[in-house]
Amino acid sequence: MKIQPRAQRFTVESAFEVLARARQLESQGRSVVHLEIGQPDFPTPRHICDAAIEAMRAGKTGYGPSPGLPELRRAIAEETSRSRGIPVRPEQVIVTPGAKPILFYAINSLAGEGDEVIYPDPGFPMYSSITAYSGARPVPLTLREERRFRFDPDEFRALLSPRTRLVILNSPHNPTGGILTRSDLEVVAEEARRSDFVVLSDEIYRGIQYEGAGEGEPAGPGGGRDLSITFLPGMAERTVILDGFSKRYSMTGWRLGYGILPDFLTRVFDYYNVNIVSCAATFSQLGALAAIEGSQEPVRAMVEEFRRRRDFLVDGLNRLPGVSCLRPEGAFYVFPNIRGTSLAAAELSRKLLDEAGVAALPGTAFGPAGEGHLRLSYASSLANLSEAIDRIGKFLGARVPR
């Protein structure tokens, strides 16, 4: 039987492969500290769970409208208008089971054979995977440590071509925790207006950041400052915002995301929903409505705890032989430089799991530019982070001269 070649262009998320190996070791009685999965370790806030449970008990378990419940779309539009400082109508909002469908819909509706999609490297692996599936050519834009994992404007301009259909931005950034500045976004906006491409702005970690994005920017629900390219003149009309509830509200298993779309894409995305997923779960959407309309204190408390963990982990990593680590500005990952260990990222990641019992991802899981780095999630307790530092320190202490 023949499988279509495009179906074999997909790749997998290494985080789940490392998790499977870690679980296998644990089944053999081994102790493993898990720093590989990008999932908050906080429970979903109680008021969100209560709203979803109440909805289920009230029988709200059937199909809903394909683009999302009207009341949720209205709340998302209002919140987006406040947080981004742009007018958004409910008709521009589409709700999906998780945020990945927005990524899939955007790439496949805008790019195909002969086209090009520029994406960050290192970056979320699905950017290049879904682009390859679409038939377009993935074009990596290197994020450099010396620029705090932001792109070089000249390198960005050099990658643009008449075939560029989509540019993907991610800020706060997975896997580095970097944040784009207004000047970075102005470079992209200027070229988008000149070359007529669309921007996909992945803002799934919005609100999980620790320093402000600049004076005069609207404050986000997590107490941080949201900076979206849609602030800039003419960009709301050519930008797809990808967002969701997984990270900010610790709702990863609820599988609920959404897109804010230019008008010309709303019908196309609705058709994708109809043909692929039908709709997101009704009771999950009512829980999400409670997330938006209810107290934001759980978000603020989580972000403050992430700040403490970030500082603890960065300080600990910088004391290890052969390791140096920038202090990330957002998300809940560190991306330490491990070149001083003389081990490749994949080799060190494997050895740390097998020999030290610490599950971390190699930077190369996020693209070739991730070589020389690891990604560690600090969505784990301070006790676990302390244990991880001790284990990594003992492992490196026997192998790396200070």
KEMARLUM-296126 format. One record per residue (C-alpha): residue number from 1; residue in one letter; chain; x, y, z. Coordinates in nm, 2 decimals, padded with zeros to 4 digits. Layout:
<nodes>
num,residu,chaine,x,y,z
NUM,a,A,X,Y,Z .
...
</nodes>
This chain:
<nodes>
num,residu,chaine,x,y,z
1,m,A,00.00,00.00,00.00 .
2,k,A,00.13,00.34,-00.09 .
3,i,A,00.15,00.63,00.16 .
4,q,A,00.15,00.98,00.01 .
5,p,A,00.49,01.14,00.04 .
6,r,A,00.35,01.46,00.20 .
7,a,A,00.22,01.24,00.49 .
8,q,A,00.58,01.14,00.56 .
9,r,A,00.71,01.50,00.58 .
10,f,A,00.58,01.54,00.94 .
11,t,A,00.83,01.52,01.23 .
12,v,A,00.76,01.45,01.59 .
13,e,A,00.81,01.66,01.91 .
14,s,A,01.13,01.53,02.08 .
15,a,A,00.98,01.62,02.42 .
16,f,A,00.74,01.33,02.39 .
17,e,A,01.02,01.09,02.28 .
18,v,A,01.24,01.19,02.58 .
19,l,A,00.94,01.16,02.81 .
20,a,A,00.87,00.81,02.68 .
21,r,A,01.23,00.71,02.75 .
22,a,A,01.22,00.87,03.09 .
23,r,A,00.90,00.68,03.18 .
24,q,A,01.07,00.36,03.07 .
25,l,A,01.36,00.42,03.30 .
26,e,A,01.11,00.50,03.58 .
27,s,A,00.93,00.17,03.52 .
28,q,A,01.27,00.00,03.59 .
29,g,A,01.29,00.17,03.93 .
30,r,A,01.51,00.46,03.82 .
31,s,A,01.46,00.82,03.96 .
32,v,A,01.42,01.09,03.69 .
33,v,A,01.38,01.46,03.73 .
34,h,A,01.15,01.58,03.45 .
35,l,A,01.25,01.91,03.29 .
36,e,A,01.16,01.81,02.93 .
37,i,A,00.79,01.89,02.90 .
38,g,A,00.66,02.24,02.84 .
39,q,A,00.36,02.21,03.08 .
40,p,A,00.29,02.43,03.39 .
41,d,A,00.29,02.22,03.70 .
42,f,A,00.01,02.43,03.85 .
43,p,A,-00.35,02.30,03.86 .
44,t,A,-00.61,02.47,03.64 .
45,p,A,-00.76,02.74,03.86 .
46,r,A,-01.06,02.62,04.06 .
47,h,A,-01.31,02.87,03.91 .
48,i,A,-01.23,02.75,03.56 .
49,c,A,-01.29,02.38,03.65 .
50,d,A,-01.61,02.47,03.84 .
51,a,A,-01.75,02.65,03.53 .
52,a,A,-01.67,02.35,03.30 .
53,i,A,-01.82,02.10,03.55 .
54,e,A,-02.13,02.31,03.59 .
55,a,A,-02.16,02.32,03.21 .
56,m,A,-02.14,01.94,03.19 .
57,r,A,-02.40,01.89,03.46 .
58,a,A,-02.63,02.14,03.28 .
59,g,A,-02.61,01.92,02.97 .
60,k,A,-02.39,02.15,02.77 .
61,t,A,-02.20,01.85,02.61 .
62,g,A,-02.32,01.86,02.25 .
63,y,A,-02.18,02.02,01.94 .
64,g,A,-02.13,02.39,01.93 .
65,p,A,-02.09,02.64,01.64 .
66,s,A,-01.78,02.55,01.43 .
67,p,A,-01.59,02.88,01.49 .
68,g,A,-01.66,02.87,01.87 .
69,l,A,-01.93,02.97,02.11 .
70,p,A,-02.05,03.33,02.05 .
71,e,A,-02.00,03.43,02.41 .
72,l,A,-01.64,03.30,02.41 .
73,r,A,-01.55,03.47,02.08 .
74,r,A,-01.69,03.79,02.21 .
75,a,A,-01.49,03.77,02.53 .
76,i,A,-01.17,03.68,02.34 .
77,a,A,-01.23,03.98,02.10 .
78,e,A,-01.27,04.22,02.39 .
79,e,A,-00.97,04.08,02.58 .
80,t,A,-00.75,04.10,02.27 .
81,s,A,-00.86,04.45,02.20 .
82,r,A,-00.76,04.55,02.55 .
83,s,A,-00.43,04.36,02.56 .
84,r,A,-00.31,04.44,02.21 .
85,g,A,-00.46,04.79,02.18 .
86,i,A,-00.63,04.70,01.84 .
87,p,A,-01.00,04.68,01.76 .
88,v,A,-01.10,04.31,01.72 .
89,r,A,-01.45,04.19,01.64 .
90,p,A,-01.59,03.85,01.74 .
91,e,A,-01.62,03.75,01.38 .
92,q,A,-01.24,03.76,01.36 .
93,v,A,-01.20,03.49,01.63 .
94,i,A,-01.19,03.12,01.56 .
95,v,A,-01.17,02.87,01.85 .
96,t,A,-00.99,02.54,01.79 .
97,p,A,-00.90,02.22,01.99 .
98,g,A,-00.56,02.34,02.10 .
99,a,A,-00.36,02.61,01.92 .
100,k,A,-00.18,02.38,01.67 .
101,p,A,-00.47,02.39,01.43 .
102,i,A,-00.42,02.76,01.39 .
103,l,A,-00.06,02.69,01.29 .
104,f,A,-00.18,02.42,01.04 .
105,y,A,-00.46,02.63,00.90 .
106,a,A,-00.24,02.94,00.85 .
107,i,A,00.05,02.76,00.68 .
108,n,A,-00.17,02.55,00.46 .
109,s,A,-00.40,02.83,00.35 .
110,l,A,-00.12,03.07,00.26 .
111,a,A,00.17,02.86,00.14 .
112,g,A,00.21,02.56,-00.10 .
113,e,A,00.44,02.42,-00.36 .
114,g,A,00.70,02.67,-00.47 .
115,d,A,00.64,02.91,-00.17 .
116,e,A,00.86,02.98,00.13 .
117,v,A,00.79,03.02,00.50 .
118,i,A,01.04,03.19,00.72 .
119,y,A,01.04,03.06,01.08 .
120,p,A,01.27,03.09,01.39 .
121,d,A,01.56,02.85,01.44 .
122,p,A,01.58,02.73,01.71 .
123,g,A,01.20,02.72,01.73 .
124,f,A,00.89,02.51,01.79 .
125,p,A,00.95,02.20,01.57 .
126,m,A,00.60,02.21,01.42 .
127,y,A,00.68,02.53,01.23 .
128,s,A,00.91,02.35,00.99 .
129,s,A,00.72,02.02,01.00 .
130,i,A,00.38,02.16,00.90 .
131,t,A,00.55,02.39,00.64 .
132,a,A,00.71,02.08,00.48 .
133,y,A,00.38,01.90,00.48 .
134,s,A,00.22,02.20,00.29 .
135,g,A,00.48,02.16,00.02 .
136,a,A,00.63,02.50,00.08 .
137,r,A,01.00,02.53,00.17 .
138,p,A,01.09,02.60,00.54 .
139,v,A,01.34,02.88,00.56 .
140,p,A,01.51,02.90,00.90 .
141,l,A,01.59,03.24,01.05 .
142,t,A,01.87,03.20,01.30 .
143,l,A,01.82,03.34,01.65 .
144,r,A,02.16,03.41,01.80 .
145,e,A,02.26,03.40,02.16 .
146,e,A,02.48,03.71,02.13 .
147,r,A,02.15,03.90,02.04 .
148,r,A,01.97,03.74,02.34 .
149,f,A,01.81,03.49,02.09 .
150,r,A,01.66,03.76,01.86 .
151,f,A,01.71,03.77,01.49 .
152,d,A,01.96,03.99,01.30 .
153,p,A,01.76,04.23,01.08 .
154,d,A,02.01,04.21,00.79 .
155,e,A,01.99,03.83,00.80 .
156,f,A,01.61,03.85,00.80 .
157,r,A,01.60,04.08,00.50 .
158,a,A,01.85,03.85,00.31 .
159,l,A,01.61,03.56,00.35 .
160,l,A,01.31,03.73,00.19 .
161,s,A,01.23,03.65,-00.17 .
162,p,A,00.94,03.69,-00.41 .
163,r,A,00.83,03.34,-00.29 .
164,t,A,00.80,03.44,00.08 .
165,r,A,00.43,03.40,00.18 .
166,l,A,00.45,03.37,00.55 .
167,v,A,00.68,03.48,00.83 .
168,i,A,00.64,03.31,01.17 .
169,l,A,00.72,03.50,01.49 .
170,n,A,00.72,03.36,01.84 .
171,s,A,00.75,03.59,02.15 .
172,p,A,00.79,03.50,02.43 .
173,h,A,00.99,03.23,02.26 .
174,n,A,01.01,02.85,02.29 .
175,p,A,01.28,02.72,02.35 .
176,t,A,01.49,03.02,02.46 .
177,g,A,01.26,03.24,02.66 .
178,g,A,01.36,03.54,02.45 .
179,i,A,01.13,03.83,02.37 .
180,l,A,01.13,04.04,02.05 .
181,t,A,01.16,04.42,02.09 .
182,r,A,00.95,04.68,01.92 .
183,s,A,01.24,04.76,01.69 .
184,d,A,01.25,04.39,01.59 .
185,l,A,00.88,04.40,01.50 .
186,e,A,00.92,04.72,01.31 .
187,v,A,01.17,04.55,01.08 .
188,v,A,00.93,04.27,01.00 .
189,a,A,00.64,04.51,00.96 .
190,e,A,00.83,04.73,00.72 .
191,e,A,00.92,04.44,00.50 .
192,a,A,00.57,04.29,00.52 .
193,r,A,00.42,04.60,00.39 .
194,r,A,00.68,04.62,00.12 .
195,s,A,00.68,04.26,00.01 .
196,d,A,00.31,04.17,00.09 .
197,f,A,00.36,03.86,00.31 .
198,v,A,00.15,03.76,00.61 .
199,v,A,00.28,03.72,00.96 .
200,l,A,00.18,03.44,01.19 .
201,s,A,00.25,03.57,01.55 .
202,d,A,00.26,03.28,01.79 .
203,e,A,00.18,03.45,02.12 .
204,i,A,00.09,03.13,02.32 .
205,y,A,00.32,03.24,02.61 .
206,r,A,00.18,03.59,02.63 .
207,g,A,00.15,03.70,02.99 .
208,i,A,00.44,03.48,03.11 .
209,q,A,00.72,03.73,03.10 .
210,y,A,00.92,03.90,03.36 .
211,e,A,01.04,04.23,03.22 .
212,g,A,00.83,04.50,03.05 .
213,a,A,00.81,04.52,02.67 .
214,g,A,00.84,04.90,02.68 .
215,e,A,00.67,05.22,02.80 .
216,g,A,00.32,05.28,02.69 .
217,e,A,00.23,04.92,02.60 .
218,p,A,-00.09,04.78,02.74 .
219,a,A,-00.06,04.55,03.05 .
220,g,A,-00.15,04.18,03.00 .
221,p,A,-00.36,03.96,03.23 .
222,g,A,-00.05,03.81,03.39 .
223,g,A,00.09,04.14,03.50 .
224,g,A,00.35,04.15,03.22 .
225,r,A,00.35,04.37,02.91 .
226,d,A,00.23,04.23,02.59 .
227,l,A,00.40,04.34,02.27 .
228,s,A,00.24,04.22,01.95 .
229,i,A,00.33,04.32,01.59 .
230,t,A,-00.04,04.40,01.55 .
231,f,A,00.03,04.73,01.73 .
232,l,A,00.21,04.86,01.43 .
233,p,A,00.04,05.04,01.14 .
234,g,A,-00.12,04.81,00.88 .
235,m,A,-00.02,04.49,01.06 .
236,a,A,-00.35,04.39,01.21 .
237,e,A,-00.48,04.34,00.85 .
238,r,A,-00.19,04.10,00.76 .
239,t,A,-00.13,03.91,01.09 .
240,v,A,-00.27,03.59,01.23 .
241,i,A,-00.24,03.59,01.61 .
242,l,A,-00.21,03.24,01.76 .
243,d,A,-00.30,03.22,02.12 .
244,g,A,-00.47,02.98,02.37 .
245,f,A,-00.54,02.88,02.72 .
246,s,A,-00.28,02.60,02.77 .
247,k,A,00.01,02.79,02.91 .
248,r,A,-00.13,03.10,03.08 .
249,y,A,-00.41,02.93,03.26 .
250,s,A,-00.24,02.59,03.30 .
251,m,A,-00.50,02.42,03.07 .
252,t,A,-00.28,02.20,02.85 .
253,g,A,-00.51,01.90,02.86 .
254,w,A,-00.82,02.10,02.79 .
255,r,A,-00.70,02.15,02.43 .
256,l,A,-00.83,02.49,02.36 .
257,g,A,-00.67,02.75,02.14 .
258,y,A,-00.78,03.04,01.92 .
259,g,A,-00.68,03.26,01.63 .
260,i,A,-00.74,03.63,01.57 .
261,l,A,-00.77,03.66,01.19 .
262,p,A,-00.77,03.92,00.92 .
263,d,A,-01.11,03.93,00.75 .
264,f,A,-00.99,03.76,00.43 .
265,l,A,-00.90,03.44,00.63 .
266,t,A,-01.21,03.40,00.85 .
267,r,A,-01.41,03.19,00.61 .
268,v,A,-01.12,02.97,00.52 .
269,f,A,-01.04,02.89,00.88 .
270,d,A,-01.40,02.82,00.95 .
271,y,A,-01.40,02.57,00.66 .
272,y,A,-01.09,02.40,00.81 .
273,n,A,-01.27,02.36,01.14 .
274,v,A,-01.58,02.22,00.98 .
275,n,A,-01.38,01.97,00.77 .
276,i,A,-01.12,01.86,01.03 .
277,v,A,-01.24,01.91,01.39 .
278,s,A,-01.61,02.02,01.37 .
279,c,A,-01.58,02.23,01.69 .
280,a,A,-01.40,02.25,02.02 .
281,a,A,-01.57,02.09,02.32 .
282,t,A,-01.85,02.31,02.45 .
283,f,A,-01.78,02.27,02.82 .
284,s,A,-01.41,02.34,02.77 .
285,q,A,-01.51,02.67,02.60 .
286,l,A,-01.73,02.76,02.89 .
287,g,A,-01.44,02.69,03.12 .
288,a,A,-01.22,02.92,02.90 .
289,l,A,-01.49,03.19,02.93 .
290,a,A,-01.45,03.18,03.31 .
291,a,A,-01.07,03.20,03.26 .
292,i,A,-01.10,03.53,03.07 .
293,e,A,-01.38,03.68,03.28 .
294,g,A,-01.27,03.55,03.63 .
295,s,A,-00.98,03.65,03.86 .
296,q,A,-00.64,03.68,03.70 .
297,e,A,-00.47,03.64,04.04 .
298,p,A,-00.38,03.27,03.98 .
299,v,A,-00.19,03.38,03.66 .
300,r,A,00.00,03.65,03.84 .
301,a,A,00.09,03.41,04.12 .
302,m,A,00.21,03.15,03.87 .
303,v,A,00.42,03.40,03.68 .
304,e,A,00.58,03.52,04.01 .
305,e,A,00.67,03.16,04.11 .
306,f,A,00.81,03.10,03.76 .
307,r,A,01.03,03.41,03.82 .
308,r,A,01.17,03.26,04.14 .
309,r,A,01.24,02.93,03.97 .
310,r,A,01.40,03.10,03.67 .
311,d,A,01.64,03.29,03.89 .
312,f,A,01.73,02.98,04.10 .
313,l,A,01.79,02.76,03.79 .
314,v,A,01.99,03.02,03.60 .
315,d,A,02.21,03.09,03.90 .
316,g,A,02.26,02.72,03.95 .
317,l,A,02.35,02.65,03.59 .
318,n,A,02.60,02.93,03.58 .
319,r,A,02.79,02.76,03.86 .
320,l,A,02.83,02.44,03.67 .
321,p,A,03.16,02.36,03.48 .
322,g,A,03.13,02.41,03.10 .
323,v,A,02.78,02.58,03.12 .
324,s,A,02.67,02.94,03.08 .
325,c,A,02.30,03.05,03.07 .
326,l,A,02.13,03.38,02.98 .
327,r,A,01.84,03.49,03.20 .
328,p,A,01.53,03.44,02.99 .
329,e,A,01.27,03.72,02.98 .
330,g,A,00.96,03.51,02.92 .
331,a,A,00.80,03.16,02.89 .
332,f,A,00.93,02.89,03.14 .
333,y,A,01.24,02.76,02.97 .
334,v,A,01.61,02.81,03.00 .
335,f,A,01.85,02.75,02.70 .
336,p,A,02.19,02.71,02.85 .
337,n,A,02.51,02.70,02.64 .
338,i,A,02.69,02.37,02.70 .
339,r,A,02.97,02.40,02.45 .
340,g,A,03.22,02.42,02.74 .
341,t,A,03.14,02.05,02.81 .
342,s,A,03.28,01.94,02.47 .
343,l,A,02.97,01.73,02.43 .
344,a,A,02.71,01.77,02.15 .
345,a,A,02.37,01.86,02.26 .
346,a,A,02.21,01.53,02.17 .
347,e,A,02.48,01.33,02.34 .
348,l,A,02.47,01.53,02.66 .
349,s,A,02.09,01.51,02.67 .
350,r,A,02.11,01.14,02.64 .
351,k,A,02.38,01.10,02.90 .
352,l,A,02.20,01.32,03.15 .
353,l,A,01.89,01.10,03.12 .
354,d,A,02.06,00.77,03.12 .
355,e,A,02.34,00.84,03.37 .
356,a,A,02.22,01.13,03.59 .
357,g,A,01.84,01.08,03.58 .
358,v,A,01.77,01.43,03.44 .
359,a,A,01.53,01.46,03.14 .
360,a,A,01.62,01.76,02.93 .
361,l,A,01.59,01.83,02.56 .
362,p,A,01.89,01.89,02.32 .
363,g,A,01.88,02.23,02.15 .
364,t,A,01.89,02.05,01.82 .
365,a,A,01.53,01.92,01.89 .
366,f,A,01.44,02.28,01.79 .
367,g,A,01.65,02.31,01.48 .
368,p,A,02.02,02.30,01.38 .
369,a,A,02.08,02.64,01.54 .
370,g,A,02.01,02.48,01.87 .
371,e,A,02.34,02.29,01.87 .
372,g,A,02.55,02.37,02.17 .
373,h,A,02.24,02.42,02.40 .
374,l,A,01.99,02.23,02.61 .
375,r,A,01.64,02.32,02.68 .
376,l,A,01.52,02.28,03.04 .
377,s,A,01.17,02.36,03.16 .
378,y,A,01.14,02.53,03.50 .
379,a,A,00.77,02.43,03.52 .
380,s,A,00.87,02.21,03.81 .
381,s,A,00.92,02.27,04.18 .
382,l,A,01.22,02.43,04.34 .
383,a,A,01.30,02.10,04.50 .
384,n,A,01.31,01.93,04.16 .
385,l,A,01.52,02.21,04.01 .
386,s,A,01.77,02.18,04.30 .
387,e,A,01.79,01.81,04.26 .
388,a,A,01.85,01.85,03.89 .
389,i,A,02.13,02.10,03.94 .
390,d,A,02.29,01.86,04.19 .
391,r,A,02.27,01.57,03.95 .
392,i,A,02.40,01.77,03.65 .
393,g,A,02.68,01.91,03.86 .
394,k,A,02.79,01.57,03.98 .
395,f,A,02.78,01.44,03.62 .
396,l,A,02.98,01.73,03.48 .
397,g,A,03.21,01.75,03.77 .
398,a,A,03.36,01.42,03.68 .
399,r,A,03.41,01.51,03.32 .
400,v,A,03.46,01.88,03.27 .
401,p,A,03.75,02.07,03.41 .
402,r,A,03.67,02.41,03.57 .
</nodes>
